[in-house]
Amino acid sequence: MNETMIDPSSILTDADRQAVERLYAEGCSCVIRNGSTFRSFHERGVSDLWRLLHEEPELLRGGFIADKVVGKGAAALMAVGGIRGVFARTISRPALELLRGAGIPVSCECLVPHIINRAGDGICPVERLCADARTAEECLPRIGEFIRQMKERQAQTQKDE
């Protein structure tokens, strides 16, 4: 069952609204605004957030994120990264609970019980991996291992071609 959530205009600043507008206009997966800096990302899943947390943490710390789909794994990366607010077109209940538990304001268009995998036939693998994690920090090694395995599979596929 999907639920409609908080009217995004109720908690967003004008600059945050610009990030949301860019999310729609550019058709990207994520827009991060920190100060006057806006960056758009196009990767699916948590790869961009994982990379930013490890390579450009200053972009996340104190930033605002407008994201297409936020599951618990993405929410954990956002929370550990120190973001100050999130807009999600779609967010899972576990992600919403994690972000709210971290004191991060969230607005969204659609709240769902969980994020669906790309094939549309089950729960997103990262959402499933993080399901029983009690904190954002507990999610990190699980996400890291998932990304490592995903890169290994991609490298093997390229090698086989």
ABEGO torsion letter per residue (X at the ends): XBBBBBBAAAABBAAAAAAAAAAAAAGBABBBBBEABBBBBABBEAAAAAAAAAABAAAABGBBBBBABBBAAAAAAAAAAGBABBBBABBBAAAAAAAAAAGBBBBBABBBABBBBAAGABBBAAAAAAAABABAAAAAAAAAAAAAAAAAAAAAAAAAX
